[in-house]
Every structure is written in structure tokens, then in C-alpha cells.
Amino acid sequence: PPTTTMAMRSLAALALVGSACGFSLPGFSLAPSRMHTHRSVNTHRAAAVSLRTGVSPLNMVAADTKEDALTSGFDGQTDIGLVGLAVMGQNLALNIASKGFPISVHNRDPLKVEATAVRAAGEGKLPLNGYKDMGEFVKSIKKPRSVIMLVKAGAPVDATIENLLKHLEKGDAIIDGGNEWYLNTERRQKACEAQGIQYLGMGVSGGEEGARNGPSLMPGGNKDVYARVESILKKVSAQVDSGPCVTYVGPGGAGNYVKMVHNGIEYGDMQLITEAYDVLKTIGGLSNKELADVFDEWNAGDLESFLVEITAQIFKVSDPEGKGDLVDKILDKTGMKGTGKMTVQQAAELSVAAPTIASSLDARFLSALKDERVAAAKLLPFDDAPELKVDKKQLISDVRQALYASKICSYAQGMNLIREAATANDWPIKLGEMARIWKGGCIIRAQFLDRIKSAYDRNPELASLLVDSEFAEELVARQGAWRRVVGHAVQTGIAVPSMSASLAYFDTYRRARLPANLIQAQRDFFGAHTYERTDMDGAFHTEWNE
């Protein structure tokens, strides 16, 4: 009956909100099939229901089961629109509304529109209007319109654009805030501009919390579109001592490219922290409580960062399903969404060495082979592994220094990749400014990004962070501890792929002469590829068998 459907839809919307906010409705569970069963059959009627002061969220949603729009009491056209109300989209929409910018939202699933409207009402009647019909959604936005998309990368983006283009007018703009391959962004920009629609590709970092409270934003593409929405983006982005964590990155796919590399650095960072954990736990014998204390201490010093901070917190959480700590019950298989792989592919394409990032990707691939690893553990024992007697305090100090030095290498590789891509694509990217906008809101935010910015401010043409005078001094000072940690791991059969790859990167980069001369001789031997000499100019070939 209609009344039952109305109640169920209201409860369903509240259940979605409850799930997002961490509470549940007593006696009510939301199964996936139920989420789709109770959609209104009138989702394409163009009418609005105002959700006024004093109306409970339950009544607000119940009142609109047959209507196209949910409004928070804001009348008139909105400043901006947003399509895609999964976790990131919903939180970014609420962030924009909470900064005083009226926003229209749309999602192909009406329940997500309702859930977002309920949250907007519950968080202080924020100026957010939800629309179930795409046409009505577009009409509700001030001209020239700007519409942010936050949908899954790939085909869903193309489908959303196709739908939007049926309703947008010349001069309107689309802003893609997903983790999209930069060449897809450039393809879509050309296709949209052919129809008079402007396009911006914008990296968004910070996860659920960042989207709601202030992310790091990396917009690239049409500069006129950025200028149009700049005041909004500056208000909703994370705020740090040097200003809002947003800047115009460059034309074309520059914004998506920088976000891709940001995620590659994130892969490296997470793997390095995981290796530090493994060494301290497996070799040092630290308990989870001790690990929490260590990471808390590290987060108060030169390793201060979001990832170190949350790592300390993870070690403090007990298993809600039984005894012990939750971290010990989590299956050792790492997921991924593709940006790390894209980063490594681009590094290879542009001949940029990125072994820290590449090894972190390989580690994820290997983690997925759980069954194979369990079988291999029985067939490939290391019975002669020595039981190292290490001083726990010294080991903690050494691992701290090794982690810091390895992180410098990871960031150096990412920055070098951005620089090479900027040169290849004629993007006027300022590396110091990229470090600045990563200081807040994003997953890789860290204290030493201030120092990375300073390094590029001192020398915008800096070949590598490794040769910045301050970082070089720190790397040299920490290399003894770095080598001890990698040595301990090798001796005991503990894999530290990214930490050892970082050390090898450092050692290779600092050597004036490498054994590459032999490789070049081999290439000339079997393929007549020629070689250069150290004592005279020109290209040479030798008949090595004669």
C-alpha cells in the first residue's frame, strides 16, 4: 500500500544516513534488494517539496515519496550542482552547502538523493536541494552552470556526461572529480568543447573525512571554468597556514595526472609504514600497544603525517567480534583501485625511475596470492634464519630513520614524474605549489611537505629532492640506520621491498659510475647497438668475436 511504501522509503533513507553517520535504526535492516524495491513510480514529476524548519527528517522524506525534488527551504537557483552521491559525493556536497553555497544534487538512485537531503536538513538545514530528475536538476542551477561529477571512473563517467549533455547549454561546465585517467579527461574535454560545454578534471583527495571537512583539490583543464568556481573551491578545500589547499594545476589532464601521482606516492607511503610495522613486530617483538605508542611518538616529530597518525590509532582498536586486536584479524590481502598501477605505467612510459612506488604495487599484487603464499610457506622454509638479538630502543630509532629516508625517496620519485609529464605535455606545473596543496586534507599530508615546498622554492629547477642541500644532509645522516634495518630484514627473511628499493635508488643515484658499461657492451655484442666511450666522443661498435 502507498502508506507502507512511504514509511519504508523513509526508513530506508534514514538507514542510509544512519549507516553513513554510524548509527542504526532499531529493528530495521536495509538489504540491497530493499533499497531498490521501494522507489517511487513517479520519479520524473517536476515539482518541489520544501522541507521547512521544525519538520523531522522522517517526515521530510515521507512527504516527498511522490515528488521529484527535496529542498532544505532554500528558494531560487543554486550556485553549483553535483552528480553522484556515494560517500565522497555526498560529503563534498554537504561541505559546499555548509560553506554557504547553495547546491543542487542528483543521483540515479533516488534513495541517495533523499539520504543526502535528510543529512543536509539534520546538519542545520543546509542550502541543499536534491533532484531525482536530471532535467530538473540542471534547470535548478544558475547560468552559466557548473556541475561536479563524482562517479566511478571509466564508462560511468561517459554515461553521466551523455545524460548531462541532453540538458546543459553552451557556456555551461562539467567538473569531473573522480580518479580518472588523464587522457580520458582530455578526450572528454575536446568532445564537450565541440558542443560548447567547458570541462575541468579535478583530483580530490582526503577520503570521506576530507570531502566533508576540507579536501586537497587539484583542478586542471579549462582555466575559465576554474576561475568561475575558484571562490567555492577555495572555501571548501582544506585550510593550512599557507592558504587553501587548491590551485589551478594546468591545462588538459594536468589535474588528474597530479592526483594520479599523489596516489602513487600514497601507495609507497603505506607500504613503507607497513614494512616498518613488520620489522618492529617480527624482529623487535613489539606488541600492538607498544606499536601504538611508537607511532604516536613518531607522529609528534619529523614523521608527523595523516598515515602515521591513523596507523597509531589502528593498533589501539580491539576486535569487536572477540578477543584481541582488530588489526591481527584482518586478512593480509590488499585491495587497489588502479591509480598506483597508472603511476607505474607512466613512470615507465616517461623513463622515470620510481622503484619505491613500483615495489609497493608489486607488494599488493603478491598480497593477493594468499593461497599460493600459504602453500609456498611450507615448501620454502628459511630454517637457518638467525635469531637476531637486537636492542629494542635502537631498532625503533633505526626504523624511524629508515622510514623517513625512504619516504624522501618516494616523494622524490613522484615529483620527478610530475616534472617529466609537465615537460612532455607543456603543463606549467609548479612542484612547490603541489607540495603546498598536499599539506592539508589529503591522505599524504605530512609535516615535511613544508620542507619539500621550500626546496622547490629555493630551486624550481631542482633535479631531485635527493640533491637539495637540506634533504641530502638528512639522507647521509640516516643511511647507517637505513642500512641496518634493511640488513636485519634480509638476514631474517623479512621482505621490505619498498624500503630496500628506496635504499637501492639512493645508492644508485649517488654513484658517479655504475656497472651499466657492461650492459651497453652486451647490447653492442648481440645487437650492434653501439656504445659511447669515456675518453673520446662519438658512437662506437666492436666485433666482439674477432
N, C-alpha and C positions, 0 to 999 in steps of 0.2 A: 504493500500500500504506500501511497505517497508520503504519509506521515512517517512510516517506518524508514523509508528510504532517506527522508530528510534527516532523521535522527542519526542513522548510520553514517551518512555522509559527514555530518557534523562531528561525530565521534571519530571518524576516520581522519578528518583534517586535524583534530586535536591530537590524535595519536601520532600523526606525522610530526607535529610541533613538539609533542612530548618527547618523542624519540630524539629530535634534534637538541632539545634542551635538557635531556637527562632525567625526565620523569615519565611515569606511565599512568594510564587510566585504570583504576581498579576494576578487575573483572572484564577488561576489554583487550583483546589481542587483534592485531592488524595483519592478516595473512595477505600475501601478494595478490591472490585472486580477488580478495575482498576489496582491495584498493581500486580495482578496475570495474568491479561488478556494479557499483553504485554511482556511476557517473550520471549526471543529469542528461536527459534526452534532448534538452533544449539548450545545448551549449553554444548555439550560434545566434541567439537572440540578442539584439543590440540594445541593452538597457543597463542602467547602473543602479546599484543599491548603496545608499550611503550608510556607513557604519558609524553611528554618532556616539558622542560621549555618554557613558552610563550603560551602554549595551554590552552584555557579557560576550566574550569570544564565542561561546557556544551558540548564543542567539544570533551573533553576527553571521556565522557561517550558515546556520539553519535558515536564516532569512533569504539567503541567496541561492538556494539549490536550483532555482529555475532561471537565474539571471546570468548575464554574460560578464558583468563587472563587479568587482568588490572594491569599494573605496573607503578610505580612512576618514572621510569627512573633508578631504581636500577637493575643492571645486576648481575647475579650469584645467587648462592643458599643463602637462608636466614638462620638466626641463630635459629629461632624458628617458630612454627606455632600456629594458634589459630582458633578453630572451634566454631561458634556460635556468630553471630553479632547482637544480640539485644543490648540494651543500654549499659549494663555492658561490653559485649564482645567487642563491637566497641570501647568503650573508653579505655579499657585496651590495646587493640591492638595499638591504637594511642599513648598511653602512652609509650609502649615498643619502638615503632618506634621513638618517639621524644627523647628517651634517646640514640639513635644511634645504636639500634639493628635492623637490617633488619628482617622483619617479613612477613610471608605468612598468608593469611586469607581465610577462606572458610565459606560459609553458604548455606543451602539447597535452600534458596530463592536468586536467582542471583541479585535481586534488592538491597539487603542488602550488597552484595559484592561490587556492583557499588557505592552505597552510601558511603561506607567506603573508597573506593579508591578516591572518589571525596573529601571527608574530608581530607584525607592524602595529596592530592595534594594542596588543599586550605590552609592547615596549614603549608606550607613551603616545599612541595614536600618531605614528609617524606618517608623513605625507607620501603614502604609497598606494597606488591604485592597481588592482590586479584584473587582467582581462583574459577571458578564455578564448576569445575570437581574435585572430591575428589582425584582421582589418580594423576592428575597433581599437585594438591596442595601438596600432600605428597612428590612427586618427587622433588619439589622445595626447600625442606628443607635439610640442611646439615646433614650428618650422623655422629654419631647416632642421630636420630631425637627426638625432644621434641615437643609435641603437647598439647597445653592447650585447654580444653573443657570448654565452658561456655554456657551450655544449661540447660533447665528446668530439675530439679531433677526427678528421677524415670525412667520410661520407655524410655523417650527421650535420656537419658544418655546411656542406654543399646543399643539402636538403633544406636547411634553415634559411640559407641565403636565397634559394629559389622561391621559397614561400614569402620571404620579406619583399623581394623584388616585385611581387604582384601588387604590393600596396605602397611602397616607397615612391617618392617623386624625385625629379632631378634636383641635385643640391643636397639631398639627404645623405647620411653617412652610416656605415656599418663599422663597428669596432669589435674585432674578434679577440676575446680574452682567453682563449684556450691554448693548450700546449701544442701548437701547430707547427708542422714542418715549414720552414721559411719560404721555400719555393712554392708551396701551396698558397701561402699568403700573397706572394707576388702574382701568381696566376689569377687568383680571385680579385686582386686589386685591378688588374687590367680588364677583366671581364666586367666588373662592376662599373668602372670608369667609362667603359664603352656605352653603358646605359645611363650615364650621368650621375651615378652613385659613387660617392667617395668612400675610401676604405682605409682602415687603420688596423694593424696587427699589434696586439698589446700583450706582452708577457705579464702574468700576475703571479706573484709568489707570496707565500705566507700561510697556505693551507686554510682551514676553516676559521681559525682564530684570526689570522691576518686579514682575511677577506672581510670579516666583521669589524675589526678594530683598527685596521690600517695595514694594507699590504705594501710590498715593493712593486712598483709598476714600471714596465719597460715598453712604452709605446713606440711604434715605428711605422712608417708609411706616409700617408698624405699629411704634410705639415699643417695645412689649413684645418684639417679635422682636429689635430692636436690642439691648435690654438683655440678652437671652438669649445673644447671640453677641458682645457687646461685648468680653469678655476675649480672645476669639480674634482678633477684627478688630484690636484694639489691638496684639497681639503680631505679627501677620503684616504689618501696614502699615509703610510707611517710617517711620523714626525720625529726627526732627530735634531741634534744641536746644529747641524749644517743645513737644515731645511727639510722640505717634504721629500720622501723617497720616490721621486718620479722625475723623469726628464725625457725630452724628445731624443730618442736614440739615433734615428736616422731614417732615410727613405726605404722603400721596398719592404723586405722582410727583416730589416735590422733588429726590430724589437723582439720578434720571435726567435731570431738567431741568438741574441744575447741571453734570453730566457733559457734556451736550449743549453747553452754553455753553463749558465748558472746551475742548471740541474745536473750537468756532468760533474761540476765541482762538488755538488752536493753528494753525488754517488761516491766520489773519492773521500770526502769528509766522513761520511757514515762508515765506510769500510775501514778507514784508519782508526776511528774510535772503536769499532768492533774488534780490531786487532789488538789495540791497547787493552781492552777488556779481556781478551783471550789470554794474553801474556800474563796479566796481573792475576787472573783467576787460575790458569792452568800451571804456570810456572811459579808464581808468587803465592798461590794458595789463598788469595783474599776471598773473604765471604762477601755476600751481596751487601751487607751492611757496611763493611769496610770499603767496598767499591763505591757505594753511595757517598760516603764521607770523602773519598779521594776525588771523585768527580765534582762534588760540591766545592772542595778546596781549589781544584783547578779552575772552576768557573769564577772564582773570586780573583783570579790572576790573569796571566797573559793568554790563557786558553778560554777566556770568557766568551761564550757563544750560546746560541739557542740550542744547538745539538748537544753540547756538553751539559747544559742545564737540564734538558729533558732526560738525558741518559742517567743523571743522578736520581731524578725522580722515578724513573722506571725501576731502579733497583730497590726502591722503598715500598713498592706495591705488592701486597700479599695476594695469593691466589684466592679469588672469591669462591672457587669451586672446591676448595680443600686446603690442606696444609702446605706450607712452603711459600715460596715467592713466585709470582706470576711469570716472570721472565724465564724461569727454568722450565716452565711447562709449554712454552711457545715452540712450535715446530720450526726447525732450522732450515726453512726454505724461504728465500727472499723473493718477493714479487717486484715487478717493474712495469712501467708504462711506455717505455720507448725512447725517452729523451736522452738517457745515458748512451744508448746504442747510437742514436743520431750524432751525438757529440763525438764518439769514437770514429764513426764513419767519416765525419767532416774532418777530423784531425788527420786521418789517412789521406783523404782527398787533397788536403792542402799541405801535406808533408810536414805536419806539426807533431813533434813528439809529445805524447800525452800518456805515458806509461802508468801513472798513478790512477788516472781515470779509467784507462783501458783495463787495468788489472782488477779494479773494483767491479767492472762489468763482468769480467771473467769469473770473479768470485760468486756473483749472483747466478751465473749460468751453472757453475759447479754445485751451488747450494741446491739447485732444483733437482739434481740427480740423487735424491735421498736414498732410494732403494739400491742404486749402484754403489753409493758410498758405504752403506751398511754392509753389503757383500764384500766390498774391497777391504774394509777394516779387518775382516777375518783372514783374507788372503795376503794382505800386505802389511804384516806387523812390523814394528820397529822395536824388536826385543832388546837391542843393545843401546837404547836411548838412555843417556846418563841421567841420574837424578841430581840435578843441579842444586847446590846449596847456595842460595842467593840471600843477600841481606834485603829484607822486605823494604825497608826505608830507601835503600839505594835503588832497588828495582823501580819503585814508584817514581823516584826522581828521574831515573833514566828514561822510563816510558813517557813521562811528561815531556821531556826534551825531544825525544824521538817523534812524538806525535806533533809537536809544534813545528819541527823542522820539515816533517813530511807534508804538513798542511801548507807550508810555504811553497813547496814544490807543486802541489795540486793546484793552488791558485795561480802560480806562475804559468803552468801549462794552459789553464783556461784563458788567462789573459792573452797569452801568445796566440791562441787560436782565434780569439775575437779580433786581435790586431791583424792577423793574416786575412781573415774574412773581410774585414773593413777595407783593407788594401785591394783585395781582389774584386770587391763589389763597389768600390768608391763610396763607402759609407764614412761620414766624418765622425766616427765614434771616439769619444774621449775616455780612455781607460780609467782615469782617476774619477771621473764622474760616475762610471759604472760601479766602482768600489763604493762611492758615496751613497748611491741609492740602494745598495745592498746592506747598509748599516742597520736598517730597521725594517721590521715587517716580514722579511723573507726568511727562508729556512736556513740559509748560510750566514745570517747576520752574526758578526763576531767583532770583538774589540779591535783586532789587528787590521780590520778593513780601513780604519783611520790611517794606519801607517802605510797601507798599500796606496791609498789615495795620495798621501804625502810623497811617496816615492815617485808616482807618475806626475805629480805637480812639480817636483824638483826637476824631472827629466821626462817630458812627454814622449821622447824617442827611446826610452829605456828598452834595451834589448830583452831583458828578462829581470824579474824580481830578484833572481839569484845574484845579480851583479849590482843591485842597489847597495850602496855602502852600508846602510844600517842592517839590512837583511843578510848581507854577506857576512858581516861580523857575527851575527847571531847563529848562522848556519855553521860557521867554523867553530864557534864555541860549543855547539851542541853535538858535533859529529862524533865525539868519543862515546857519549851516551847512546846515540843513534846506532852506532856500530855494535855496541854491547847488546842492545835489545835484539837486533836482527840476528846476531851471533847466538844468543841464548835460544831464540826460536828455531834456528837451523839445527842446533845441537840436539834439541829435544823433539824435533819433528813437528813443530807447530807452524802452520802456514801463516805468514804475514805478507801476502802478495803485494799489497799496496805500499806498505812501509818499506819493504825491500826494493820494490820498483822505484820508490822515491829516492832511496839511497843510491841506487844504480844510476838514476837520472842525474843526481848531484855529482856523483863520481865521474860519469861520462862527460858532463858539461864542463867540469873544472880541469880536465886533462888537455894539455896542449897538443899531445899526439896520441892518437888511437890506433889500434891494430887494423883499421879499415884499409890500410895499404895492401894487406894480404887479400882481402875480399876483392879489391879492384884488380889485383894481379890475376886472381882466379877468373874474374869476369872476362879479362882480356884473353886468358888462356883458352876458355871454351867458347867464347863468343866474339872475340876480336873487338871488344867494346872500347879499347884504348885506355890509357891512363895518363895522368899528369905526373910530372916529376917535381921533386923539391928543389932541384938545383938548376933547372932551366925551364923556359916557357915552352908551351906547345902541347899537342896531344901525341902520344906515342903508342906503338903496338910492337909486341915482340912475338916471334915464332918460338914458343917456349919448348917445343920438342926438338928443335935443332941444336 
